[in-house]
Amino acid sequence: MIQQNKSTQAYAWLILVLLGITWGSSFILMKKGLQIYSSTEVGALRIVISFLFLLPFALKRLKNVSRRIWFVLLLAGLLGNGAPAFLFAKAQTVIDSSVAGILNSLTPLFTVLVGIMAFKLKLRWFNFLGVGIGLAGATGLLAVSGSGDFTFKLSYAVYVIIATVFYATNVNIIKFWLKDIDPVGIVALSFMLIGLPVFIFLLGFTTFPEKVLNHPQALEGLGYVATLAIGGTALALMLFNKLLKMTDPVFASSVTYLIPVVAVVWGVIDGESFGWSYSAWILMILSGIILVSSKHPSHLPLLGKLIRAFRRN
């Protein structure tokens, strides 16, 4: 993690927690939206609503963007927002919202791999250890949540895994290729590039116009997706890009270790089962985040305390 003073570190952790809560809630919103609209419509609506919300911010920044950056912004829009919106919606037609949230925690692992292979990202051994521990915790949480009312089908889980690879690539693109654009500008301009084509697709090639006029729960479903788009996509991505510029790709992407915790809680509230063994895996996930965010091994004693607490449970 980049050298920071204590107040900056505290601010970074605050953003991380807020993002974990926001994005952890996005899966239940998708689930509710899918009760009314198809996965394609939910994905398209998420992009279009975000595009319309962010358009004023994009227009203010048009003249300040050089031509050579537009392709990178398009790439960021497709990998960080466009494709994942459709992939997650498609996956949640079969797998539970909780499971989708858990699988999303693969992002830091892929962030490390993409960063090392393509962007010469440098990490210390304990950061790698943190990625491994967080991933093990997410895997364990996935394993115990695979029984009972939680459903898991690998063929649809692949959609989420592909989306996490896209997220990981986008994180590195923003950190290393879009340094000179402010966090709001990155989100707004990338959505401007993908939003209009998706808008045309939504109105002309889906059943959305018919549903919104005739379905008795159309507005309710639209409300869920709009909340997802504005809060869980547009505003959250602004915060995430701010966090990414303050810290580094691995710490920023470790927010996906908090997402499963929130996603599981929402799943339980919505009637999905929860076992107390989940808490042990959640503790492991939090331990991984501590190591991922560390600048030196001084956090290892704290990790030891967490492990001892886990054993007592």
LOKOL-229789 format. One record per residue (C-alpha): x, y, z; residue number from 0; chain. Coordinates in steps of 0.25 Angstrom, whole numbers, always signed. Layout:
<rs>
<r><east>X</east><north>Y</north><up>Z</up><num>NUM</num><cadena>A</cadena></r>
...
</rs>
This chain:
<rs>
<r><east>+0</east><north>+0</north><up>+0</up><num>0</num><cadena>A</cadena></r>
<r><east>+5</east><north>+14</north><up>-3</up><num>1</num><cadena>A</cadena></r>
<r><east>+12</east><north>+22</north><up>+8</up><num>2</num><cadena>A</cadena></r>
<r><east>+1</east><north>+30</north><up>+15</up><num>3</num><cadena>A</cadena></r>
<r><east>-1</east><north>+38</north><up>+28</up><num>4</num><cadena>A</cadena></r>
<r><east>-11</east><north>+33</north><up>+39</up><num>5</num><cadena>A</cadena></r>
<r><east>-23</east><north>+42</north><up>+35</up><num>6</num><cadena>A</cadena></r>
<r><east>-21</east><north>+37</north><up>+20</up><num>7</num><cadena>A</cadena></r>
<r><east>-21</east><north>+23</north><up>+24</up><num>8</num><cadena>A</cadena></r>
<r><east>-33</east><north>+25</north><up>+33</up><num>9</num><cadena>A</cadena></r>
<r><east>-40</east><north>+31</north><up>+21</up><num>10</num><cadena>A</cadena></r>
<r><east>-36</east><north>+20</north><up>+12</up><num>11</num><cadena>A</cadena></r>
<r><east>-42</east><north>+10</north><up>+21</up><num>12</num><cadena>A</cadena></r>
<r><east>-55</east><north>+18</north><up>+23</up><num>13</num><cadena>A</cadena></r>
<r><east>-57</east><north>+18</north><up>+8</up><num>14</num><cadena>A</cadena></r>
<r><east>-53</east><north>+3</north><up>+7</up><num>15</num><cadena>A</cadena></r>
<r><east>-64</east><north>+0</north><up>+17</up><num>16</num><cadena>A</cadena></r>
<r><east>-75</east><north>+9</north><up>+11</up><num>17</num><cadena>A</cadena></r>
<r><east>-72</east><north>+2</north><up>-3</up><num>18</num><cadena>A</cadena></r>
<r><east>-73</east><north>-12</north><up>+4</up><num>19</num><cadena>A</cadena></r>
<r><east>-87</east><north>-9</north><up>+9</up><num>20</num><cadena>A</cadena></r>
<r><east>-91</east><north>-2</north><up>-4</up><num>21</num><cadena>A</cadena></r>
<r><east>-86</east><north>-13</north><up>-13</up><num>22</num><cadena>A</cadena></r>
<r><east>-90</east><north>-24</north><up>-4</up><num>23</num><cadena>A</cadena></r>
<r><east>-104</east><north>-19</north><up>-5</up><num>24</num><cadena>A</cadena></r>
<r><east>-104</east><north>-18</north><up>-20</up><num>25</num><cadena>A</cadena></r>
<r><east>-106</east><north>-33</north><up>-22</up><num>26</num><cadena>A</cadena></r>
<r><east>-120</east><north>-33</north><up>-14</up><num>27</num><cadena>A</cadena></r>
<r><east>-124</east><north>-21</north><up>-23</up><num>28</num><cadena>A</cadena></r>
<r><east>-120</east><north>-29</north><up>-35</up><num>29</num><cadena>A</cadena></r>
<r><east>-128</east><north>-41</north><up>-30</up><num>30</num><cadena>A</cadena></r>
<r><east>-141</east><north>-32</north><up>-28</up><num>31</num><cadena>A</cadena></r>
<r><east>-139</east><north>-26</north><up>-42</up><num>32</num><cadena>A</cadena></r>
<r><east>-138</east><north>-39</north><up>-48</up><num>33</num><cadena>A</cadena></r>
<r><east>-152</east><north>-43</north><up>-43</up><num>34</num><cadena>A</cadena></r>
<r><east>-158</east><north>-33</north><up>-53</up><num>35</num><cadena>A</cadena></r>
<r><east>-148</east><north>-31</north><up>-64</up><num>36</num><cadena>A</cadena></r>
<r><east>-139</east><north>-41</north><up>-72</up><num>37</num><cadena>A</cadena></r>
<r><east>-124</east><north>-42</north><up>-69</up><num>38</num><cadena>A</cadena></r>
<r><east>-121</east><north>-34</north><up>-82</up><num>39</num><cadena>A</cadena></r>
<r><east>-130</east><north>-23</north><up>-78</up><num>40</num><cadena>A</cadena></r>
<r><east>-125</east><north>-22</north><up>-64</up><num>41</num><cadena>A</cadena></r>
<r><east>-111</east><north>-21</north><up>-69</up><num>42</num><cadena>A</cadena></r>
<r><east>-115</east><north>-10</north><up>-79</up><num>43</num><cadena>A</cadena></r>
<r><east>-123</east><north>-2</north><up>-70</up><num>44</num><cadena>A</cadena></r>
<r><east>-112</east><north>-2</north><up>-60</up><num>45</num><cadena>A</cadena></r>
<r><east>-103</east><north>+4</north><up>-70</up><num>46</num><cadena>A</cadena></r>
<r><east>-113</east><north>+14</north><up>-76</up><num>47</num><cadena>A</cadena></r>
<r><east>-117</east><north>+20</north><up>-63</up><num>48</num><cadena>A</cadena></r>
<r><east>-103</east><north>+21</north><up>-59</up><num>49</num><cadena>A</cadena></r>
<r><east>-100</east><north>+28</north><up>-72</up><num>50</num><cadena>A</cadena></r>
<r><east>-111</east><north>+38</north><up>-71</up><num>51</num><cadena>A</cadena></r>
<r><east>-108</east><north>+41</north><up>-56</up><num>52</num><cadena>A</cadena></r>
<r><east>-93</east><north>+44</north><up>-60</up><num>53</num><cadena>A</cadena></r>
<r><east>-95</east><north>+51</north><up>-73</up><num>54</num><cadena>A</cadena></r>
<r><east>-94</east><north>+65</north><up>-67</up><num>55</num><cadena>A</cadena></r>
<r><east>-81</east><north>+61</north><up>-61</up><num>56</num><cadena>A</cadena></r>
<r><east>-76</east><north>+56</north><up>-74</up><num>57</num><cadena>A</cadena></r>
<r><east>-80</east><north>+68</north><up>-82</up><num>58</num><cadena>A</cadena></r>
<r><east>-72</east><north>+77</north><up>-73</up><num>59</num><cadena>A</cadena></r>
<r><east>-59</east><north>+69</north><up>-75</up><num>60</num><cadena>A</cadena></r>
<r><east>-60</east><north>+67</north><up>-90</up><num>61</num><cadena>A</cadena></r>
<r><east>-50</east><north>+78</north><up>-94</up><num>62</num><cadena>A</cadena></r>
<r><east>-40</east><north>+74</north><up>-84</up><num>63</num><cadena>A</cadena></r>
<r><east>-38</east><north>+60</north><up>-89</up><num>64</num><cadena>A</cadena></r>
<r><east>-27</east><north>+57</north><up>-100</up><num>65</num><cadena>A</cadena></r>
<r><east>-30</east><north>+48</north><up>-112</up><num>66</num><cadena>A</cadena></r>
<r><east>-20</east><north>+37</north><up>-108</up><num>67</num><cadena>A</cadena></r>
<r><east>-28</east><north>+35</north><up>-95</up><num>68</num><cadena>A</cadena></r>
<r><east>-41</east><north>+32</north><up>-101</up><num>69</num><cadena>A</cadena></r>
<r><east>-38</east><north>+18</north><up>-105</up><num>70</num><cadena>A</cadena></r>
<r><east>-33</east><north>+15</north><up>-91</up><num>71</num><cadena>A</cadena></r>
<r><east>-46</east><north>+21</north><up>-85</up><num>72</num><cadena>A</cadena></r>
<r><east>-54</east><north>+12</north><up>-95</up><num>73</num><cadena>A</cadena></r>
<r><east>-47</east><north>+0</north><up>-90</up><num>74</num><cadena>A</cadena></r>
<r><east>-49</east><north>+4</north><up>-75</up><num>75</num><cadena>A</cadena></r>
<r><east>-64</east><north>+6</north><up>-78</up><num>76</num><cadena>A</cadena></r>
<r><east>-65</east><north>-8</north><up>-85</up><num>77</num><cadena>A</cadena></r>
<r><east>-57</east><north>-16</north><up>-75</up><num>78</num><cadena>A</cadena></r>
<r><east>-61</east><north>-9</north><up>-62</up><num>79</num><cadena>A</cadena></r>
<r><east>-75</east><north>-6</north><up>-65</up><num>80</num><cadena>A</cadena></r>
<r><east>-81</east><north>-11</north><up>-78</up><num>81</num><cadena>A</cadena></r>
<r><east>-78</east><north>-26</north><up>-79</up><num>82</num><cadena>A</cadena></r>
<r><east>-79</east><north>-28</north><up>-63</up><num>83</num><cadena>A</cadena></r>
<r><east>-93</east><north>-22</north><up>-63</up><num>84</num><cadena>A</cadena></r>
<r><east>-98</east><north>-33</north><up>-72</up><num>85</num><cadena>A</cadena></r>
<r><east>-90</east><north>-44</north><up>-67</up><num>86</num><cadena>A</cadena></r>
<r><east>-94</east><north>-42</north><up>-52</up><num>87</num><cadena>A</cadena></r>
<r><east>-109</east><north>-41</north><up>-56</up><num>88</num><cadena>A</cadena></r>
<r><east>-108</east><north>-54</north><up>-65</up><num>89</num><cadena>A</cadena></r>
<r><east>-101</east><north>-61</north><up>-54</up><num>90</num><cadena>A</cadena></r>
<r><east>-112</east><north>-58</north><up>-44</up><num>91</num><cadena>A</cadena></r>
<r><east>-123</east><north>-64</north><up>-52</up><num>92</num><cadena>A</cadena></r>
<r><east>-118</east><north>-77</north><up>-46</up><num>93</num><cadena>A</cadena></r>
<r><east>-108</east><north>-75</north><up>-34</up><num>94</num><cadena>A</cadena></r>
<r><east>-112</east><north>-67</north><up>-21</up><num>95</num><cadena>A</cadena></r>
<r><east>-109</east><north>-53</north><up>-19</up><num>96</num><cadena>A</cadena></r>
<r><east>-100</east><north>-58</north><up>-7</up><num>97</num><cadena>A</cadena></r>
<r><east>-92</east><north>-67</north><up>-15</up><num>98</num><cadena>A</cadena></r>
<r><east>-90</east><north>-56</north><up>-26</up><num>99</num><cadena>A</cadena></r>
<r><east>-85</east><north>-47</north><up>-15</up><num>100</num><cadena>A</cadena></r>
<r><east>-75</east><north>-58</north><up>-10</up><num>101</num><cadena>A</cadena></r>
<r><east>-70</east><north>-61</north><up>-24</up><num>102</num><cadena>A</cadena></r>
<r><east>-67</east><north>-46</north><up>-26</up><num>103</num><cadena>A</cadena></r>
<r><east>-56</east><north>-47</north><up>-16</up><num>104</num><cadena>A</cadena></r>
<r><east>-47</east><north>-54</north><up>-26</up><num>105</num><cadena>A</cadena></r>
<r><east>-44</east><north>-39</north><up>-31</up><num>106</num><cadena>A</cadena></r>
<r><east>-32</east><north>-37</north><up>-23</up><num>107</num><cadena>A</cadena></r>
<r><east>-25</east><north>-50</north><up>-27</up><num>108</num><cadena>A</cadena></r>
<r><east>-27</east><north>-46</north><up>-42</up><num>109</num><cadena>A</cadena></r>
<r><east>-23</east><north>-32</north><up>-39</up><num>110</num><cadena>A</cadena></r>
<r><east>-10</east><north>-37</north><up>-34</up><num>111</num><cadena>A</cadena></r>
<r><east>-8</east><north>-47</north><up>-45</up><num>112</num><cadena>A</cadena></r>
<r><east>-12</east><north>-36</north><up>-56</up><num>113</num><cadena>A</cadena></r>
<r><east>-3</east><north>-26</north><up>-49</up><num>114</num><cadena>A</cadena></r>
<r><east>+9</east><north>-34</north><up>-49</up><num>115</num><cadena>A</cadena></r>
<r><east>+8</east><north>-40</north><up>-63</up><num>116</num><cadena>A</cadena></r>
<r><east>+4</east><north>-27</north><up>-70</up><num>117</num><cadena>A</cadena></r>
<r><east>+7</east><north>-15</north><up>-61</up><num>118</num><cadena>A</cadena></r>
<r><east>+19</east><north>-19</north><up>-53</up><num>119</num><cadena>A</cadena></r>
<r><east>+12</east><north>-18</north><up>-40</up><num>120</num><cadena>A</cadena></r>
<r><east>+21</east><north>-20</north><up>-28</up><num>121</num><cadena>A</cadena></r>
<r><east>+17</east><north>-26</north><up>-15</up><num>122</num><cadena>A</cadena></r>
<r><east>+23</east><north>-31</north><up>-2</up><num>123</num><cadena>A</cadena></r>
<r><east>+22</east><north>-46</north><up>+2</up><num>124</num><cadena>A</cadena></r>
<r><east>+11</east><north>-42</north><up>+13</up><num>125</num><cadena>A</cadena></r>
<r><east>+2</east><north>-35</north><up>+3</up><num>126</num><cadena>A</cadena></r>
<r><east>+2</east><north>-48</north><up>-5</up><num>127</num><cadena>A</cadena></r>
<r><east>-1</east><north>-56</north><up>+8</up><num>128</num><cadena>A</cadena></r>
<r><east>-13</east><north>-46</north><up>+10</up><num>129</num><cadena>A</cadena></r>
<r><east>-18</east><north>-49</north><up>-4</up><num>130</num><cadena>A</cadena></r>
<r><east>-17</east><north>-64</north><up>-1</up><num>131</num><cadena>A</cadena></r>
<r><east>-24</east><north>-63</north><up>+13</up><num>132</num><cadena>A</cadena></r>
<r><east>-35</east><north>-55</north><up>+8</up><num>133</num><cadena>A</cadena></r>
<r><east>-37</east><north>-64</north><up>-4</up><num>134</num><cadena>A</cadena></r>
<r><east>-37</east><north>-76</north><up>+5</up><num>135</num><cadena>A</cadena></r>
<r><east>-47</east><north>-69</north><up>+14</up><num>136</num><cadena>A</cadena></r>
<r><east>-56</east><north>-66</north><up>+2</up><num>137</num><cadena>A</cadena></r>
<r><east>-55</east><north>-81</north><up>-3</up><num>138</num><cadena>A</cadena></r>
<r><east>-58</east><north>-86</north><up>+11</up><num>139</num><cadena>A</cadena></r>
<r><east>-70</east><north>-77</north><up>+11</up><num>140</num><cadena>A</cadena></r>
<r><east>-74</east><north>-82</north><up>-3</up><num>141</num><cadena>A</cadena></r>
<r><east>-73</east><north>-96</north><up>+2</up><num>142</num><cadena>A</cadena></r>
<r><east>-82</east><north>-95</north><up>+14</up><num>143</num><cadena>A</cadena></r>
<r><east>-92</east><north>-87</north><up>+7</up><num>144</num><cadena>A</cadena></r>
<r><east>-93</east><north>-97</north><up>-4</up><num>145</num><cadena>A</cadena></r>
<r><east>-103</east><north>-105</north><up>+4</up><num>146</num><cadena>A</cadena></r>
<r><east>-117</east><north>-102</north><up>+9</up><num>147</num><cadena>A</cadena></r>
<r><east>-124</east><north>-92</north><up>+2</up><num>148</num><cadena>A</cadena></r>
<r><east>-112</east><north>-87</north><up>-6</up><num>149</num><cadena>A</cadena></r>
<r><east>-111</east><north>-92</north><up>-20</up><num>150</num><cadena>A</cadena></r>
<r><east>-98</east><north>-92</north><up>-28</up><num>151</num><cadena>A</cadena></r>
<r><east>-96</east><north>-96</north><up>-42</up><num>152</num><cadena>A</cadena></r>
<r><east>-82</east><north>-95</north><up>-48</up><num>153</num><cadena>A</cadena></r>
<r><east>-87</east><north>-92</north><up>-62</up><num>154</num><cadena>A</cadena></r>
<r><east>-93</east><north>-79</north><up>-57</up><num>155</num><cadena>A</cadena></r>
<r><east>-82</east><north>-76</north><up>-47</up><num>156</num><cadena>A</cadena></r>
<r><east>-73</east><north>-75</north><up>-59</up><num>157</num><cadena>A</cadena></r>
<r><east>-80</east><north>-62</north><up>-63</up><num>158</num><cadena>A</cadena></r>
<r><east>-76</east><north>-56</north><up>-49</up><num>159</num><cadena>A</cadena></r>
<r><east>-62</east><north>-61</north><up>-50</up><num>160</num><cadena>A</cadena></r>
<r><east>-60</east><north>-55</north><up>-64</up><num>161</num><cadena>A</cadena></r>
<r><east>-66</east><north>-42</north><up>-58</up><num>162</num><cadena>A</cadena></r>
<r><east>-56</east><north>-42</north><up>-47</up><num>163</num><cadena>A</cadena></r>
<r><east>-44</east><north>-43</north><up>-57</up><num>164</num><cadena>A</cadena></r>
<r><east>-50</east><north>-31</north><up>-65</up><num>165</num><cadena>A</cadena></r>
<r><east>-51</east><north>-23</north><up>-52</up><num>166</num><cadena>A</cadena></r>
<r><east>-37</east><north>-27</north><up>-48</up><num>167</num><cadena>A</cadena></r>
<r><east>-32</east><north>-22</north><up>-62</up><num>168</num><cadena>A</cadena></r>
<r><east>-39</east><north>-9</north><up>-61</up><num>169</num><cadena>A</cadena></r>
<r><east>-34</east><north>-6</north><up>-47</up><num>170</num><cadena>A</cadena></r>
<r><east>-20</east><north>-7</north><up>-53</up><num>171</num><cadena>A</cadena></r>
<r><east>-23</east><north>+1</north><up>-65</up><num>172</num><cadena>A</cadena></r>
<r><east>-29</east><north>+12</north><up>-56</up><num>173</num><cadena>A</cadena></r>
<r><east>-17</east><north>+12</north><up>-47</up><num>174</num><cadena>A</cadena></r>
<r><east>-6</east><north>+12</north><up>-57</up><num>175</num><cadena>A</cadena></r>
<r><east>-12</east><north>+18</north><up>-70</up><num>176</num><cadena>A</cadena></r>
<r><east>-22</east><north>+28</north><up>-65</up><num>177</num><cadena>A</cadena></r>
<r><east>-14</east><north>+35</north><up>-54</up><num>178</num><cadena>A</cadena></r>
<r><east>-17</east><north>+49</north><up>-59</up><num>179</num><cadena>A</cadena></r>
<r><east>-32</east><north>+48</north><up>-59</up><num>180</num><cadena>A</cadena></r>
<r><east>-40</east><north>+51</north><up>-47</up><num>181</num><cadena>A</cadena></r>
<r><east>-48</east><north>+40</north><up>-41</up><num>182</num><cadena>A</cadena></r>
<r><east>-62</east><north>+46</north><up>-45</up><num>183</num><cadena>A</cadena></r>
<r><east>-57</east><north>+48</north><up>-59</up><num>184</num><cadena>A</cadena></r>
<r><east>-52</east><north>+34</north><up>-61</up><num>185</num><cadena>A</cadena></r>
<r><east>-66</east><north>+28</north><up>-57</up><num>186</num><cadena>A</cadena></r>
<r><east>-74</east><north>+39</north><up>-65</up><num>187</num><cadena>A</cadena></r>
<r><east>-66</east><north>+39</north><up>-78</up><num>188</num><cadena>A</cadena></r>
<r><east>-65</east><north>+23</north><up>-78</up><num>189</num><cadena>A</cadena></r>
<r><east>-80</east><north>+22</north><up>-77</up><num>190</num><cadena>A</cadena></r>
<r><east>-83</east><north>+33</north><up>-87</up><num>191</num><cadena>A</cadena></r>
<r><east>-75</east><north>+24</north><up>-97</up><num>192</num><cadena>A</cadena></r>
<r><east>-83</east><north>+12</north><up>-94</up><num>193</num><cadena>A</cadena></r>
<r><east>-96</east><north>+18</north><up>-90</up><num>194</num><cadena>A</cadena></r>
<r><east>-103</east><north>+23</north><up>-103</up><num>195</num><cadena>A</cadena></r>
<r><east>-101</east><north>+9</north><up>-111</up><num>196</num><cadena>A</cadena></r>
<r><east>-107</east><north>+2</north><up>-99</up><num>197</num><cadena>A</cadena></r>
<r><east>-118</east><north>+12</north><up>-98</up><num>198</num><cadena>A</cadena></r>
<r><east>-122</east><north>+9</north><up>-113</up><num>199</num><cadena>A</cadena></r>
<r><east>-121</east><north>-6</north><up>-110</up><num>200</num><cadena>A</cadena></r>
<r><east>-130</east><north>-5</north><up>-98</up><num>201</num><cadena>A</cadena></r>
<r><east>-141</east><north>+3</north><up>-105</up><num>202</num><cadena>A</cadena></r>
<r><east>-140</east><north>-4</north><up>-119</up><num>203</num><cadena>A</cadena></r>
<r><east>-136</east><north>-19</north><up>-116</up><num>204</num><cadena>A</cadena></r>
<r><east>-142</east><north>-23</north><up>-103</up><num>205</num><cadena>A</cadena></r>
<r><east>-156</east><north>-24</north><up>-97</up><num>206</num><cadena>A</cadena></r>
<r><east>-153</east><north>-13</north><up>-87</up><num>207</num><cadena>A</cadena></r>
<r><east>-162</east><north>-2</north><up>-93</up><num>208</num><cadena>A</cadena></r>
<r><east>-174</east><north>-12</north><up>-93</up><num>209</num><cadena>A</cadena></r>
<r><east>-171</east><north>-17</north><up>-79</up><num>210</num><cadena>A</cadena></r>
<r><east>-170</east><north>-3</north><up>-73</up><num>211</num><cadena>A</cadena></r>
<r><east>-184</east><north>+1</north><up>-79</up><num>212</num><cadena>A</cadena></r>
<r><east>-191</east><north>-12</north><up>-76</up><num>213</num><cadena>A</cadena></r>
<r><east>-185</east><north>-20</north><up>-64</up><num>214</num><cadena>A</cadena></r>
<r><east>-192</east><north>-17</north><up>-51</up><num>215</num><cadena>A</cadena></r>
<r><east>-178</east><north>-17</north><up>-44</up><num>216</num><cadena>A</cadena></r>
<r><east>-170</east><north>-10</north><up>-54</up><num>217</num><cadena>A</cadena></r>
<r><east>-168</east><north>+3</north><up>-46</up><num>218</num><cadena>A</cadena></r>
<r><east>-164</east><north>-5</north><up>-34</up><num>219</num><cadena>A</cadena></r>
<r><east>-154</east><north>-13</north><up>-42</up><num>220</num><cadena>A</cadena></r>
<r><east>-149</east><north>+0</north><up>-48</up><num>221</num><cadena>A</cadena></r>
<r><east>-147</east><north>+6</north><up>-34</up><num>222</num><cadena>A</cadena></r>
<r><east>-138</east><north>-6</north><up>-30</up><num>223</num><cadena>A</cadena></r>
<r><east>-129</east><north>-5</north><up>-43</up><num>224</num><cadena>A</cadena></r>
<r><east>-129</east><north>+10</north><up>-42</up><num>225</num><cadena>A</cadena></r>
<r><east>-124</east><north>+9</north><up>-27</up><num>226</num><cadena>A</cadena></r>
<r><east>-113</east><north>-1</north><up>-32</up><num>227</num><cadena>A</cadena></r>
<r><east>-109</east><north>+8</north><up>-44</up><num>228</num><cadena>A</cadena></r>
<r><east>-108</east><north>+21</north><up>-36</up><num>229</num><cadena>A</cadena></r>
<r><east>-103</east><north>+17</north><up>-23</up><num>230</num><cadena>A</cadena></r>
<r><east>-96</east><north>+4</north><up>-26</up><num>231</num><cadena>A</cadena></r>
<r><east>-90</east><north>+7</north><up>-39</up><num>232</num><cadena>A</cadena></r>
<r><east>-89</east><north>+22</north><up>-42</up><num>233</num><cadena>A</cadena></r>
<r><east>-86</east><north>+28</north><up>-28</up><num>234</num><cadena>A</cadena></r>
<r><east>-79</east><north>+16</north><up>-23</up><num>235</num><cadena>A</cadena></r>
<r><east>-69</east><north>+16</north><up>-35</up><num>236</num><cadena>A</cadena></r>
<r><east>-66</east><north>+30</north><up>-32</up><num>237</num><cadena>A</cadena></r>
<r><east>-62</east><north>+26</north><up>-18</up><num>238</num><cadena>A</cadena></r>
<r><east>-55</east><north>+14</north><up>-23</up><num>239</num><cadena>A</cadena></r>
<r><east>-46</east><north>+22</north><up>-33</up><num>240</num><cadena>A</cadena></r>
<r><east>-43</east><north>+32</north><up>-21</up><num>241</num><cadena>A</cadena></r>
<r><east>-39</east><north>+20</north><up>-13</up><num>242</num><cadena>A</cadena></r>
<r><east>-30</east><north>+15</north><up>-24</up><num>243</num><cadena>A</cadena></r>
<r><east>-23</east><north>+28</north><up>-26</up><num>244</num><cadena>A</cadena></r>
<r><east>-20</east><north>+29</north><up>-11</up><num>245</num><cadena>A</cadena></r>
<r><east>-15</east><north>+14</north><up>-9</up><num>246</num><cadena>A</cadena></r>
<r><east>-12</east><north>+3</north><up>-19</up><num>247</num><cadena>A</cadena></r>
<r><east>-19</east><north>-7</north><up>-28</up><num>248</num><cadena>A</cadena></r>
<r><east>-18</east><north>-18</north><up>-18</up><num>249</num><cadena>A</cadena></r>
<r><east>-23</east><north>-11</north><up>-6</up><num>250</num><cadena>A</cadena></r>
<r><east>-34</east><north>-4</north><up>-14</up><num>251</num><cadena>A</cadena></r>
<r><east>-39</east><north>-17</north><up>-20</up><num>252</num><cadena>A</cadena></r>
<r><east>-39</east><north>-24</north><up>-6</up><num>253</num><cadena>A</cadena></r>
<r><east>-52</east><north>-17</north><up>-4</up><num>254</num><cadena>A</cadena></r>
<r><east>-58</east><north>-30</north><up>-11</up><num>255</num><cadena>A</cadena></r>
<r><east>-54</east><north>-38</north><up>+2</up><num>256</num><cadena>A</cadena></r>
<r><east>-64</east><north>-29</north><up>+10</up><num>257</num><cadena>A</cadena></r>
<r><east>-75</east><north>-31</north><up>-1</up><num>258</num><cadena>A</cadena></r>
<r><east>-78</east><north>-45</north><up>+2</up><num>259</num><cadena>A</cadena></r>
<r><east>-81</east><north>-42</north><up>+17</up><num>260</num><cadena>A</cadena></r>
<r><east>-91</east><north>-32</north><up>+13</up><num>261</num><cadena>A</cadena></r>
<r><east>-97</east><north>-40</north><up>+2</up><num>262</num><cadena>A</cadena></r>
<r><east>-99</east><north>-52</north><up>+11</up><num>263</num><cadena>A</cadena></r>
<r><east>-106</east><north>-43</north><up>+22</up><num>264</num><cadena>A</cadena></r>
<r><east>-115</east><north>-38</north><up>+11</up><num>265</num><cadena>A</cadena></r>
<r><east>-117</east><north>-52</north><up>+6</up><num>266</num><cadena>A</cadena></r>
<r><east>-121</east><north>-56</north><up>+20</up><num>267</num><cadena>A</cadena></r>
<r><east>-131</east><north>-45</north><up>+22</up><num>268</num><cadena>A</cadena></r>
<r><east>-137</east><north>-49</north><up>+9</up><num>269</num><cadena>A</cadena></r>
<r><east>-139</east><north>-63</north><up>+13</up><num>270</num><cadena>A</cadena></r>
<r><east>-126</east><north>-70</north><up>+10</up><num>271</num><cadena>A</cadena></r>
<r><east>-120</east><north>-79</north><up>+21</up><num>272</num><cadena>A</cadena></r>
<r><east>-108</east><north>-75</north><up>+29</up><num>273</num><cadena>A</cadena></r>
<r><east>-99</east><north>-84</north><up>+38</up><num>274</num><cadena>A</cadena></r>
<r><east>-91</east><north>-79</north><up>+49</up><num>275</num><cadena>A</cadena></r>
<r><east>-79</east><north>-86</north><up>+43</up><num>276</num><cadena>A</cadena></r>
<r><east>-80</east><north>-74</north><up>+33</up><num>277</num><cadena>A</cadena></r>
<r><east>-74</east><north>-65</north><up>+44</up><num>278</num><cadena>A</cadena></r>
<r><east>-61</east><north>-72</north><up>+44</up><num>279</num><cadena>A</cadena></r>
<r><east>-59</east><north>-71</north><up>+29</up><num>280</num><cadena>A</cadena></r>
<r><east>-63</east><north>-56</north><up>+30</up><num>281</num><cadena>A</cadena></r>
<r><east>-52</east><north>-54</north><up>+41</up><num>282</num><cadena>A</cadena></r>
<r><east>-42</east><north>-60</north><up>+31</up><num>283</num><cadena>A</cadena></r>
<r><east>-46</east><north>-51</north><up>+20</up><num>284</num><cadena>A</cadena></r>
<r><east>-44</east><north>-39</north><up>+29</up><num>285</num><cadena>A</cadena></r>
<r><east>-30</east><north>-44</north><up>+33</up><num>286</num><cadena>A</cadena></r>
<r><east>-27</east><north>-45</north><up>+18</up><num>287</num><cadena>A</cadena></r>
<r><east>-30</east><north>-30</north><up>+16</up><num>288</num><cadena>A</cadena></r>
<r><east>-21</east><north>-26</north><up>+28</up><num>289</num><cadena>A</cadena></r>
<r><east>-9</east><north>-33</north><up>+21</up><num>290</num><cadena>A</cadena></r>
<r><east>-13</east><north>-28</north><up>+7</up><num>291</num><cadena>A</cadena></r>
<r><east>-13</east><north>-14</north><up>+12</up><num>292</num><cadena>A</cadena></r>
<r><east>+0</east><north>-15</north><up>+20</up><num>293</num><cadena>A</cadena></r>
<r><east>+13</east><north>-7</north><up>+17</up><num>294</num><cadena>A</cadena></r>
<r><east>+21</east><north>-16</north><up>+26</up><num>295</num><cadena>A</cadena></r>
<r><east>+19</east><north>-28</north><up>+34</up><num>296</num><cadena>A</cadena></r>
<r><east>+15</east><north>-20</north><up>+47</up><num>297</num><cadena>A</cadena></r>
<r><east>+1</east><north>-25</north><up>+45</up><num>298</num><cadena>A</cadena></r>
<r><east>+5</east><north>-40</north><up>+47</up><num>299</num><cadena>A</cadena></r>
<r><east>+3</east><north>-39</north><up>+62</up><num>300</num><cadena>A</cadena></r>
<r><east>-11</east><north>-34</north><up>+60</up><num>301</num><cadena>A</cadena></r>
<r><east>-13</east><north>-45</north><up>+50</up><num>302</num><cadena>A</cadena></r>
<r><east>-9</east><north>-55</north><up>+61</up><num>303</num><cadena>A</cadena></r>
<r><east>-19</east><north>-49</north><up>+70</up><num>304</num><cadena>A</cadena></r>
<r><east>-30</east><north>-51</north><up>+60</up><num>305</num><cadena>A</cadena></r>
<r><east>-26</east><north>-66</north><up>+58</up><num>306</num><cadena>A</cadena></r>
<r><east>-26</east><north>-69</north><up>+73</up><num>307</num><cadena>A</cadena></r>
<r><east>-40</east><north>-62</north><up>+73</up><num>308</num><cadena>A</cadena></r>
<r><east>-44</east><north>-71</north><up>+62</up><num>309</num><cadena>A</cadena></r>
<r><east>-39</east><north>-84</north><up>+69</up><num>310</num><cadena>A</cadena></r>
<r><east>-46</east><north>-80</north><up>+82</up><num>311</num><cadena>A</cadena></r>
<r><east>-59</east><north>-80</north><up>+74</up><num>312</num><cadena>A</cadena></r>
</rs>
